[in-house]
Amino acid sequence: MPPEGDTWAIPPRLITLPDTTADTLHVAAIFRYHYRIESVPSGARVFLGPPEHRHLLGETPLLEAFDAPLRDTLYLVRSGYAPATLWPGQDVWNRHRVLLQPLDVATPDVQPWRPTVRRRHWITYAALGVAVAATAVSIHYKFQADRLYARYEETGDPALRPRIRSLDLRAGIALGVAQLGLGVAAFRLIFR
């Protein structure tokens, strides 16, 4: 049995074996050739052979079995769609899905008017620039606060504490602005 999941449509072949005492038994099992033809959209007529000698097999979805494999081209025809061709195959189970292309009713030279969408790339670049600059400012203030704190630990001068807090606050604000700029840039890149 072919490995495809929808081969349930193939009826089983039942062969009765004769009672024999021979060690070897040869069984000739003749299987029919099954064809499943589907189209999107369905309802396409399926023809076998060229247009001048074609033979109608039915409409999609089509499930047919033949004693011999089909050896000619299949043509799928549906009103409003370009005809499609396919080679049927010569396996015991042959399945084909065809996407029919609609015929264009509008002339290809005329393009419908669409308003131009202005991409504001400068906003993304500005947000990234603000993020980089704010990160640099945050690092600058944090280093200054760390140096003053090191001096405070050496000297124990309480007059340095308000300046350290002020520099830490500035570093935190600059870091927040950097994160905001990165967030705006990421949002614009994701939802383009």
C-alpha positions as a LaTeX table, in Angstrom:
\begin{tabular}{lrrr}
\hline
Residue & $x$ (\AA) & $y$ (\AA) & $z$ (\AA) \\
\hline
Met1 & 0.00 & 0.00 & 0.00 \\
Pro2 & 1.38 & 3.47 & $-0.82$ \\
Pro3 & 2.46 & 5.56 & 2.23 \\
Glu4 & 0.02 & 8.46 & 1.64 \\
Gly5 & $-2.60$ & 8.86 & 4.33 \\
Asp6 & $-5.58$ & 9.08 & 2.02 \\
Thr7 & $-5.07$ & 5.74 & 0.29 \\
Trp8 & $-8.07$ & 4.50 & 2.27 \\
Ala9 & $-10.01$ & 5.25 & $-0.92$ \\
Ile10 & $-8.33$ & 2.30 & $-2.67$ \\
Pro11 & $-10.47$ & $-0.80$ & $-2.22$ \\
Pro12 & $-8.54$ & $-3.79$ & $-0.86$ \\
Arg13 & $-7.53$ & $-6.62$ & $-3.17$ \\
Leu14 & $-8.63$ & $-10.03$ & $-1.85$ \\
Ile15 & $-6.83$ & $-13.07$ & $-3.23$ \\
Thr16 & $-7.69$ & $-16.58$ & $-2.10$ \\
Leu17 & $-4.65$ & $-18.79$ & $-1.89$ \\
Pro18 & $-5.07$ & $-22.43$ & $-2.88$ \\
Asp19 & $-4.25$ & $-25.18$ & $-0.40$ \\
Thr20 & $-0.90$ & $-26.46$ & $-1.47$ \\
Thr21 & 1.97 & $-28.31$ & 0.07 \\
Ala22 & 4.56 & $-26.62$ & $-2.12$ \\
Asp23 & 7.33 & $-24.64$ & $-0.44$ \\
Thr24 & 6.99 & $-21.77$ & $-2.90$ \\
Leu25 & 3.80 & $-20.18$ & $-4.11$ \\
His26 & 3.69 & $-17.53$ & $-6.86$ \\
Val27 & 0.77 & $-15.12$ & $-6.73$ \\
Ala28 & 0.10 & $-12.61$ & $-9.50$ \\
Ala29 & $-1.88$ & $-9.69$ & $-8.09$ \\
Ile30 & $-3.05$ & $-7.13$ & $-10.61$ \\
Phe31 & $-3.77$ & $-3.74$ & $-9.06$ \\
Arg32 & $-5.73$ & $-0.93$ & $-10.67$ \\
Tyr33 & $-4.18$ & 2.52 & $-11.07$ \\
His34 & $-5.86$ & 5.11 & $-8.88$ \\
Tyr35 & $-5.89$ & 8.84 & $-9.62$ \\
Arg36 & $-7.04$ & 11.60 & $-7.30$ \\
Ile37 & $-7.13$ & 15.01 & $-8.97$ \\
Glu38 & $-7.96$ & 18.09 & $-6.89$ \\
Ser39 & $-8.08$ & 21.72 & $-7.88$ \\
Val40 & $-8.32$ & 25.01 & $-6.04$ \\
Pro41 & $-11.03$ & 26.11 & $-6.64$ \\
Ser42 & $-12.79$ & 22.79 & $-7.20$ \\
Gly43 & $-15.24$ & 22.11 & $-10.00$ \\
Ala44 & $-12.72$ & 22.07 & $-12.85$ \\
Arg45 & $-13.40$ & 19.64 & $-15.68$ \\
Val46 & $-10.65$ & 17.07 & $-16.15$ \\
Phe47 & $-9.85$ & 15.99 & $-19.72$ \\
Leu48 & $-7.44$ & 13.29 & $-20.88$ \\
Gly49 & $-5.50$ & 13.93 & $-24.08$ \\
Pro50 & $-4.87$ & 16.97 & $-26.27$ \\
Pro51 & $-7.72$ & 19.43 & $-26.92$ \\
Glu52 & $-8.50$ & 18.01 & $-30.37$ \\
His53 & $-8.84$ & 14.41 & $-29.08$ \\
Arg54 & $-9.70$ & 14.97 & $-25.46$ \\
His55 & $-11.86$ & 12.71 & $-23.33$ \\
Leu56 & $-13.78$ & 14.03 & $-20.29$ \\
Leu57 & $-12.95$ & 12.10 & $-17.10$ \\
Gly58 & $-15.07$ & 14.19 & $-14.69$ \\
Glu59 & $-14.82$ & 17.20 & $-12.38$ \\
Thr60 & $-12.53$ & 17.92 & $-9.46$ \\
Pro61 & $-12.29$ & 16.48 & $-6.91$ \\
Leu62 & $-11.93$ & 13.37 & $-9.07$ \\
Leu63 & $-11.17$ & 9.88 & $-7.81$ \\
Glu64 & $-10.96$ & 7.25 & $-10.56$ \\
Ala65 & $-9.32$ & 3.86 & $-11.03$ \\
Phe66 & $-8.11$ & 2.41 & $-14.35$ \\
Asp67 & $-6.85$ & $-1.01$ & $-15.39$ \\
Ala68 & $-3.81$ & 0.58 & $-17.06$ \\
Pro69 & $-1.87$ & 3.72 & $-16.14$ \\
Leu70 & $-2.86$ & 6.94 & $-17.88$ \\
Arg71 & $-0.28$ & 7.77 & $-20.53$ \\
Asp72 & $-1.46$ & 11.15 & $-21.77$ \\
Thr73 & $-1.57$ & 14.68 & $-20.40$ \\
Leu74 & $-4.43$ & 15.76 & $-18.16$ \\
Tyr75 & $-6.05$ & 19.16 & $-18.77$ \\
Leu76 & $-8.03$ & 21.00 & $-16.09$ \\
Val77 & $-10.49$ & 23.59 & $-17.40$ \\
Arg78 & $-12.68$ & 25.93 & $-15.35$ \\
Ser79 & $-14.51$ & 29.06 & $-16.47$ \\
Gly80 & $-12.69$ & 32.25 & $-15.44$ \\
Tyr81 & $-9.36$ & 30.43 & $-14.86$ \\
Ala82 & $-6.37$ & 29.64 & $-17.05$ \\
Pro83 & $-6.28$ & 25.96 & $-18.14$ \\
Ala84 & $-3.77$ & 23.79 & $-16.29$ \\
Thr85 & $-1.94$ & 20.71 & $-17.47$ \\
Leu86 & $-0.33$ & 17.88 & $-15.55$ \\
Trp87 & 1.26 & 14.50 & $-16.11$ \\
Pro88 & $-0.93$ & 11.89 & $-14.38$ \\
Gly89 & 1.81 & 9.52 & $-13.16$ \\
Gln90 & 2.07 & 5.76 & $-13.40$ \\
Asp91 & 2.12 & 4.62 & $-9.78$ \\
Val92 & $-0.64$ & 2.58 & $-8.19$ \\
Trp93 & $-1.69$ & 5.70 & $-6.22$ \\
Asn94 & $-1.39$ & 9.09 & $-7.95$ \\
Arg95 & $-2.56$ & 12.27 & $-6.27$ \\
His96 & $-2.35$ & 15.76 & $-7.71$ \\
Arg97 & $-3.41$ & 19.18 & $-6.39$ \\
Val98 & $-3.53$ & 22.03 & $-8.87$ \\
Leu99 & $-3.88$ & 25.73 & $-8.04$ \\
Leu100 & $-5.83$ & 27.32 & $-10.89$ \\
Gln101 & $-4.77$ & 30.85 & $-11.80$ \\
Pro102 & $-7.60$ & 33.37 & $-12.36$ \\
Leu103 & $-7.71$ & 35.17 & $-15.69$ \\
Asp104 & $-6.91$ & 38.87 & $-15.40$ \\
Val105 & $-9.89$ & 41.00 & $-16.33$ \\
Ala106 & $-8.12$ & 44.34 & $-15.93$ \\
Thr107 & $-5.58$ & 45.55 & $-18.44$ \\
Pro108 & $-2.04$ & 45.06 & $-17.12$ \\
Asp109 & $-0.89$ & 48.56 & $-18.22$ \\
Val110 & $-3.32$ & 50.42 & $-15.96$ \\
Gln111 & $-2.29$ & 50.42 & $-12.32$ \\
Pro112 & $-4.84$ & 51.47 & $-9.72$ \\
Trp113 & $-4.01$ & 54.65 & $-7.87$ \\
Arg114 & $-2.66$ & 54.09 & $-4.42$ \\
Pro115 & $-1.71$ & 56.83 & $-2.03$ \\
Thr116 & 1.98 & 56.91 & $-1.38$ \\
Val117 & 2.95 & 55.80 & 2.08 \\
Arg118 & 5.71 & 57.94 & 3.48 \\
Arg119 & 8.10 & 55.89 & 5.46 \\
Arg120 & 9.50 & 57.92 & 8.27 \\
His121 & 12.84 & 56.20 & 8.60 \\
Trp122 & 14.34 & 59.25 & 10.23 \\
Ile123 & 12.31 & 58.51 & 13.38 \\
Thr124 & 14.01 & 55.13 & 13.73 \\
Tyr125 & 17.46 & 56.63 & 13.14 \\
Ala126 & 16.75 & 59.47 & 15.58 \\
Ala127 & 15.58 & 57.01 & 18.25 \\
Leu128 & 18.75 & 54.95 & 17.80 \\
Gly129 & 20.88 & 58.11 & 17.93 \\
Val130 & 19.18 & 59.23 & 21.15 \\
Ala131 & 19.72 & 55.76 & 22.64 \\
Val132 & 23.45 & 55.80 & 21.83 \\
Ala133 & 23.94 & 59.36 & 23.09 \\
Ala134 & 21.95 & 58.74 & 26.27 \\
Thr135 & 23.95 & 55.57 & 26.95 \\
Ala136 & 27.20 & 57.54 & 26.63 \\
Val137 & 25.87 & 60.25 & 28.98 \\
Ser138 & 24.73 & 57.63 & 31.49 \\
Ile139 & 28.17 & 55.99 & 31.48 \\
His140 & 29.86 & 59.38 & 31.91 \\
Tyr141 & 27.74 & 60.32 & 34.96 \\
Lys142 & 28.07 & 56.85 & 36.47 \\
Phe143 & 31.88 & 56.97 & 36.24 \\
Gln144 & 31.89 & 60.43 & 37.88 \\
Ala145 & 29.63 & 59.18 & 40.68 \\
Asp146 & 31.88 & 56.13 & 41.20 \\
Arg147 & 34.98 & 58.33 & 41.44 \\
Leu148 & 33.29 & 60.61 & 43.99 \\
Tyr149 & 32.12 & 57.60 & 45.98 \\
Ala150 & 35.68 & 56.22 & 46.06 \\
Arg151 & 36.82 & 59.63 & 47.41 \\
Tyr152 & 33.98 & 59.57 & 49.94 \\
Glu153 & 35.14 & 56.14 & 51.18 \\
Glu154 & 38.68 & 57.48 & 51.62 \\
Thr155 & 37.82 & 60.78 & 53.26 \\
Gly156 & 34.37 & 60.18 & 54.75 \\
Asp157 & 33.39 & 63.75 & 53.76 \\
Pro158 & 29.55 & 64.02 & 54.08 \\
Ala159 & 29.49 & 66.98 & 51.65 \\
Leu160 & 30.19 & 64.53 & 48.76 \\
Arg161 & 27.01 & 62.47 & 49.31 \\
Pro162 & 24.52 & 64.91 & 47.71 \\
Arg163 & 26.75 & 65.23 & 44.63 \\
Ile164 & 27.03 & 61.43 & 44.36 \\
Arg165 & 23.23 & 61.11 & 44.56 \\
Ser166 & 22.81 & 63.82 & 41.94 \\
Leu167 & 25.25 & 62.12 & 39.54 \\
Asp168 & 23.60 & 58.72 & 40.10 \\
Leu169 & 20.19 & 60.27 & 39.41 \\
Arg170 & 21.46 & 61.84 & 36.17 \\
Ala171 & 22.98 & 58.48 & 35.13 \\
Gly172 & 19.66 & 56.72 & 35.85 \\
Ile173 & 17.63 & 59.27 & 33.87 \\
Ala174 & 20.03 & 59.02 & 30.92 \\
Leu175 & 19.78 & 55.22 & 31.05 \\
Gly176 & 15.96 & 55.46 & 31.03 \\
Val177 & 16.11 & 57.74 & 27.97 \\
Ala178 & 18.43 & 55.23 & 26.25 \\
Gln179 & 16.00 & 52.39 & 26.94 \\
Leu180 & 13.11 & 54.48 & 25.65 \\
Gly181 & 15.02 & 55.22 & 22.43 \\
Leu182 & 15.82 & 51.52 & 21.94 \\
Gly183 & 12.17 & 50.65 & 22.58 \\
Val184 & 10.94 & 53.12 & 19.96 \\
Ala185 & 13.46 & 51.86 & 17.40 \\
Ala186 & 12.59 & 48.21 & 18.10 \\
Phe187 & 8.85 & 48.94 & 17.86 \\
Arg188 & 9.28 & 50.68 & 14.50 \\
Leu189 & 11.48 & 47.88 & 13.13 \\
Ile190 & 9.06 & 45.14 & 14.22 \\
Phe191 & 5.85 & 46.84 & 13.02 \\
Arg192 & 7.06 & 48.15 & 9.69 \\
\hline
\end{tabular}
